[in-house]
Amino acid sequence: MISILKGILHGCWTLLDFTRRAFMNLIFLIVLGVVLGWIVLALQTEKAAPGTVLVIPVEGALVDSRQSASRESLLARLTSESPRETLLRDVVEALDLAAADPAISGVLMRLDDLSRIGMASIHEIGNAMDRFKGTGKRITVWSGGFSQRQYAVAAHASDVYLHPMGQVMLTGVASSRLYWGELLKKAGVTVHVFKAGAYKTFPEPYVLSAPSKESLEADRYWMTDAWAQLADSMQRARGLMPGTISKMIDTLPATLKELAGDMSAVALKANLVDGLKTRDEVNDLLVERQGGKKGKDRLRTIDYRDYLAGSPSSAAKGKFIAVVTLEGEIRDGNSGFGGVGDRTVADQIRAVRLEPDAAALVLRVDSPGGSAVASEMIRRELELVRKDGKPVVVSMGDTAASGGYWVSLASDVIVADPMTITGSIGVFGMMPTFEKTLEKLFVGTGGVSTTWLADARDLSQAMDPRFEAVMGLTVERTYRDFISLVAKARKLPVAKVSDLAQGRVYTGRQAAQLGLVDKLGGLETAFDEARRLAKLDAAVKPLWVEPETSFIDFWIDRLTAQAAGVFDIRGAVREAVGIDPSVIKPVVTDFSGLVRLPQEPLAHCMCQPNL
């Protein structure tokens, strides 16, 4: 009997040992395969043959930094919304390289999948397209239908073609949000707001049922200028008279009736497009430009990512301009899901300060702000760079408002795009309590605390008046600090800054007129300023400094993307509740934002327009 048991145990151990070895070998082979695959891909660089068309598909969100794994919302990924991103500087670099490359005969740009782009980015990419066209080469864009954001980019092309059943939907700029004040009140939620700045309207959706007069006034001021600039940009790019787009929008119903409901004909009549063609007809046109025969020869193309991989490296050698990006909401700690962390950015800035070959620093800001304390931590690190004798230039992207503007105050020069959203110099604090909600649910609370402050942050209890006073005084002090920093950095009287502040939002063009920024321009303007201040040669290149993606973030990114592909969670939600998750998302965002807001002063702007 004992010998039989020994035999069984030995067999089990042998099987277990075999399984263990096989599993470890399998893991080893998978890792080896992945590494070899990366090496092969890295070595396979494609060269452009003479007469090649460079294909640039601008997909997903146009962004400044390669950090999609940590920045993309988990909710967006799991609801199968496109997590793709296109790096702005890659598109600009590809266009500039191709402009000087005799092998590239033209560009085919695809914008169908462009889902998010800011107004400053439209300007940046449009300028690069204009430079390319300046060489005599052509940029062709075709789409089955253009949204406004897509057309704002397409307008800079040499040839814009639209499907005969498509449309160009130009609408103007809007800013709308849901207001939960009455619902929260009926649900027993008490939202305590502490605000410094009459136009600091971030808390309004949680306490009001409609926008305040101040909110409407503030939004109308900057949005009117933003739309004027955007419309003018499209009109100039297409060679249209001023006011053409506004007139087209105003007369759309009558024009559409005249043209029997044909939206593509409306676009053609307004000279928004150069022709109505199907995708294959555009392909045939490009083939003929290459000297081929339509229907027989294939279009010679190269994807811009392969083109960049095969281009000679422009890596900085010797002295360089370090570029650090600050993209997303500013928060305490490390960058990750939901925002950019002060610790991560401070470490990057500190590394630039200690690097002997980093002659200057350009901080690219695309942020609506966030934690006031975190913003100050980053600003202080920039101040130390300047104290060490290295110039600091801020390049404002789509948004550099509130905390994003706070950070910018430590620079030698602030460069803003005319369509950057900036300002919002104001501070607020917000904290919900749920004591009345629990009462409605017949739920009681209670406990022991050694001081009044020990449980003052307990959301299940009514707010102690003493804690309310503490929060109000803290917000007021932070606002005074903000005003003082602006006055000192911009060399403006405190009284004037107080008038300009109050949470008001400005376009870059308005901010320049008011003395809140130094120059108007894009990244190239910022690089030129950095070279001037650091007394560098025009040939000195920028080097982008970005945190390495951690192994965990990398696999979270991969696994979440696979889960979104395997499980149609968006479809399941739609089938279960009869509502598309894209409708639910703003609700989830608003309520999760209310609960997760830190109980500290915030310099944050709710100022992203709907393009």
C-alpha positions, 0 to 999 in steps of 0.5 A: 500500500505504501509503495502504491502511494509512493508511486502515485506521489512520484507520478504527481510530482513528475507531472507537476515538475513537467508542467512547471518546466513546460510553462516556464519554457513557454513564457521564455519563448513568448518573451524571446519572440516578442523581443526578436519581433521588436528587433526585426521591426526596428531594423525594417525601415522603409525608404521612399521610392521617387514619386512616392505619396506620403500617407498621413492618417490622423487618427484618434486624438492629436496629442503632444506626448507619448503617454496614452497608456497612462492618460487614456481613460479606462472607461473610454477603452472598455467602452470601445471608444477609439484609444488611438492617438496621433503625435502632433510633432510626428505629423509636423516633422513628417511634413517638414522632412517630406517638403525637402525630400525629392522622393516625395511627390505629394501627401495624401492626408486622411482625417476620417478618424480624427476624433479630438483636436484643439484649436492651437493644434489645428493652427500648428498642423495647418502651418506645417501643411502651408510650409509643405505647399510652399514647395510646390507639392500638393496635399490631397484630402478626401473624406466621406464627410468632414466634421468641423474639426476635421475640415479645419485641418483639411482646409489647408490642403491643396485639394479637398475632395468629398464623397458625393453623399457626404457633407462638411458640417461647419457649426461654430464653437459651443460649450455646453454641460449638464447642471446637476444642482437641483437633482443633487439637492433633491437627493440630499447632497450638499455641495459646499463651494469655496470660490475666489473669482467671480468668473470661476465657474467650475463648481456651477454644474454641481450647485445650479440648474443653469449657467450663471450670468457670469458664466455666459458672459465669460464664455461668450467673450473668449469663444467669440474670438476663438470662432472668429479666428477659426473661421478666418483660418479656414477662409484664408486657407481656402481663399474665401472672402471674410464672412463666407462661413458665417453666411453659409451657416446662416443661410443653410436651410434656404441653400439646402432647400434650393439644392434639394437637400444635397449637403455635398452640393452645399459644400461645393457651392460654398467652395469648401471643397474642390470636387465630389469624388469617390475614394477610388476616383481620388486614388485614380487621380493620384495614380495619374499624377504619378504617371501611371494608368488608372485602374491598372497601376497601384499608387506608390505610397509610404506611411508617415510612421515608416517614413520617419523610421527610415529617415536619418536621425535628427537626434541632438548632439552636443548642446540641445534644447530640452522639451518637457510636456505637461499634458492633462490635469495637474495632480499630486504624485506621479503621472498615471490614469487621470492626469499629470503628476507634479512628482513626475514632471518635477523629476523631468525638469530636475533632470534637465537642470542637472544635464550639462548639455541641456542649454535651455528648457521649453515646457509645452503646456496643454493643461486646464490646471488642477491642484494649486499645490501641485502647480506650485511644485512644478513652477518652483522646479522651473524657477530653479532651472532659471536660477541655474542660468538656463532659460525657460520658455513656455509653449502654450498648446491647446489649453494653458489655463488656471493651474496651466497658467500658474506653472507658466509664470516661472518662464523667461518667455511665454509663447501662446498660439493665438487660439490657445485657451488660457487665463482662468486666474482663479481658485476654488474648493468643493466638497460634497456631504451626504448626511441628508442623503443618508437620512432619506435612506434611513441610514445613521452615522456616528463615532468618536473623534478626539478633536473636531478636526479628526472627522471634519472630512467625513462626507457622511456628516454635515460640514463643521462651520469651523472647517468651512471657515478653514476651507474658505480662508485657504482658498482666499489665501491661494488666490492672493498667492496666484494674483501676486505671482502673476503681478510679479512675473508679468510686471503688472500692478496687482490692481490690474491683475485683479481686474484681469483675473476673477477666473476669466478665460482668454484666447492667446490673442486676447492674452497677448493684448492684455500682457498675460503672454509675451509672444504669439506663435507655436513650438518653432517660435518657442524653440527660436526664443530658447535659442536666442536666450541661450545664445545657441546656433540655429542648428541646435535641435530640440530633444523631447524628455518623456518618462519611460512607460513602466512595464505595468502601464505597458501591459495595462495598455495592451490588456485593456485594448485586447479586452475592448476588442474581445468584449463589446462592452459598449454594445452590451451596455447599449443592449442592456439599458438602451443607451449608448455609453457615449451618452452616459460618459459625461454623467459618469465623468461629472459625478466621479469628478465630484467625489474624487476632487481633492479637498484642497484649493484647485486652480482648474478651468472647465473651458474645453469647447466643442468643435 
